[in-house]
Amino acid sequence: MIPPIANRFVAGEHPAVALEHARRLNDRGVNAILNLLGEHYEDRESAADDADEYRRLIDDIAAAELSACVSVKPTQLGLDVGEDVFRELLAAVVSHGRKRDVFVWLDMEDHTTTDATLEAYEELAREHGGGIGVCVQANLRRTRDDVERLADVPGKVRFTKGAYDEPASVAYTDKTVVDRELLSLLEYAFAEYDGAVAVGSHDPAVIERAIALHETYGTDFEIQMLMGVREDTQYELASEYEVWQYVPHGDRWKSYFYRRMTERTENITFAARAVLGR
């Protein structure tokens, strides 16, 4: 059973609970990104089981006519087993999503997975003409080149600051530099991308800048935020803009919860306020 503090950030252990949470979000004008928790599988069977679960989740979303999509992790679909396994299982999930008109997001993990993740995204996005999105992280030094490379790919790109503690050899470690880089990347994307830009941030300054860029360039965009973080703001923003909430679920919730609490000081503050009702 998920304790109350974690239950603010994880929908539950079973897909039915996550789907019901998505329904409640839709009733308030917010869309849902459903994520089955799991990562770093070292055997094909576990990865294939989660791929099957994602296909069932896609069916459930379509049958319930929810405004929802799914988000998967590369190592959840077998990247640690082999890139061929990852590509095979991801392709099956994306193909099923296209058949049921359910979008598939591809999360980004640490820098060692970036090449394989972006290559799989680009191949499938071009093959299907869209239907898939990928996350990029502003803290990685390579991301500027990646963002320029992805400009003409027919998918979506989620822009984030970056959640992993990366070495200085591949990443900016100064928060001010990362913040500045994210804003610069957003400027480029709103000016150069034809498809929608996804802004994955809780930072008011980043969201305000994205809105201003949208008004300047007219580029479609969406705001993505986590379950349990600034939810009142999510509902307020949804009255004017497209807002998606990242909704994790599953029995592997502990590692996700503790990572969220330790990756940034402000997440601990959000958790404390949530528990205290402030």
Secondary structure by P-SEA (a helix, b strand, c coil): cccaaaaaccccccaaaaaaaaaaaaaacbbbbccccccccccaaaaaaaaaaaaaaaaaaaaaccccbbbbbcccccccccaaaaaaaaaaaaaaaaaacbbbbbbbccccaaaaaaaaaaaaaaaacccccccccccccaaaaaaaaaccccbbbbbcccccccccccccccaaaaaaaaaaaaaaaaaccccbbbbbcccaaaaaaaaaaaaaccccbbbbbccccaaaaaaaaaccbbbbbbccccccaaaaaaaaacccaaaaaaaaaaaacc
